[in-house]
């Protein structure tokens, strides 16, 4: 069915339509749409879709399949407007993406797209996506997490938990805030059924603030554990942990300031092995300084979160870090850069600076966190996660989306392994 016929109010009842620059570039999508819907669908160009969404009859569609390839990335603003227009008409959006960057996908999913299917379409993928439209909406596990991360499940003994360190590239980039709130969101991610078991470790032995952000005491049991990990058993490990709101287990920093070389690589390895044995997720708040056991954490990590800011010091430190890791043949590809206090959508000058920064450093900036403002500082001072103290804060919402993507991916891997 042509876009012209669709715009002329074709009397045939339409259930859906495709939207693309040229639908002939997606011949497999045409075949699957015909298989699923027969004649009850149409196709629109981007320009025709903008006009169509202004018409009352557009509200009768169940969904649109928006087909994009890498040439469409320059049209991001128009595509975003189309998704918003569809959502305003209560029309659900399925993205069909052929070589679209993970960052673009992440942004479009944030705008309200319901689902994502890679192109060429896997067998029955469109059929399954249409069926999911009637199910309660879940955050799709299709963003930078699934696109960039390896599919290897952590193994070794009974260990199955994944290690997720967080280390700021420059001071004040928000690593502790992100680590604490990511751990809390993961510990509360399931709406039904048992919650994941989450451990939050503060490895900043000198000025760690996890205990402050969660209003927990610093205990000598932590010092005793760190000083003799070779004697550690399950009871000693669990005895050093604190419990926050019956949801989150925390290994705080010790009560006294210790040198960062107080623990060695073998100590960190033992602690992480014990953590993987008992927990599904181990979030680590790392010191900004690189130490002898940073390599251990990096090698153990599924991937390594690195909060940055849009400034010169972050750019210089990324370059220095990359050179240092490559010189030691360490896996720089595990680094996942998170932009904190990201520019607003209309700050085009800052957006251009961000693009140049990523291109010059040859990195992907996987997630952009908005500035949460004063409520973030207040929540930290109150010793409460944002999910409790400021649930509607924009920073909390983005951290929740990240946690949902992580958990959806990990749950899918465990099901596949079984």
Protein Blocks (a to p, Z undefined) as FASTA:
>chain_A
ZZklmmnopabdcfbdcddfblklmmmlmmmmmmmnommcccddfklmmmmmmpmklmmp
fbdcddddfklmmmmmmmmmmmmmmmmnopacddddehiafklmmmmmmnopabdcdddd
dehklmmmmmmmmpccdddfbdfklmmpccbdceehjbfbdcdddddfbghilmmmmmmm
mmmmmmmmpmgdjddddddddfbfklgcklmmnopacdfklmmmmmmmmlpcfklmmmmp
ccehhlaccddddfbdcdfklpcfklmmmmmmmmmmmpmbdcddddfbdcfklmmmmmmp
mbdcddddddfklmmmmmmmmmmmmmnopafklpccddehiacfklmmlmmmmmmmmmmn
opacfbacddebjmlmmmmmnopafklmmmmbmklmmmmmmmmmmmmmmmmmmmmmZZ
